[in-house]
Amino acid sequence: MGSLTSLLELILKDNKLYGSIPLELDSLSCLVNLDLSSNRLNGSIPECLRECLPLHHFNLSNNRLNDRILIQIGKLNHLSKLDLSHNLLTGGIPSQIQGLEDLELSHNNLSGLIPSAFEEMHALLYVNISYNQLQGPIPDCNAFRNATIEVLKGNKDLCGNVEGLQPCKSCAPAVYQHKVVLITSTSFFFRWNFLFCSKKRESSRNRTS
């Protein structure tokens, strides 16, 4: 495979390929479309794929890949469609992923918050992050504004302005509660200090008399 340096497309989906993704892929420097979906590939996504700079479509869905999503994928500047769904990927979603139009990450074990950098992904038209362990607010960008609950459900604790999601809690009540506690504590201090000083003056008068 390493000798196919002029190869533009490599589509091996729906086979029974197993084992790890070969490191020789880094020599396919002209590759535009890589589809290894629906096989039995395992292990992690190799770092060598960052050398496939012209890559536009990258599909590794329906395999048994584990470990984290490589931040090096963010170096694939021409990448418009990324499908890593139906794997065993863990960790968070890298904020380095930029410039995508279509992102499929459903049915993994991804966790944590969705990066705020997604709000700068103006080209992103479609996203599916369902059935992970993600939490927190969904980003304010077109892909999430136009999303349905179907592409967000099955997560740990997502919130946002999408029908079927709980609204995000405001920080205002917590701040108000802290102010009440502070005021109450301050009032108690002054009241205690006043009583202490009153008793002290009364004691002094008794000694004088």
Secondary structure, DSSP 8 states (H G I E B T S, - for coil): -TT-TT--EEE--SS--EE---GGGGG-TT--EEE--SSEEEE---GGGGG-TT--EEE--SSEE-SB--GGGGG-TT--EEE--SS--EE---TT--S-SEEE--SSEEEEE--GGGGG-TT--EEE--SSEEEEE--SSHHHHT--GGGT-SSSEEESSSTTSB----SHHHHHHHHHHHHHHHHHHHHHHHHHHHHHHHHHHHHH-
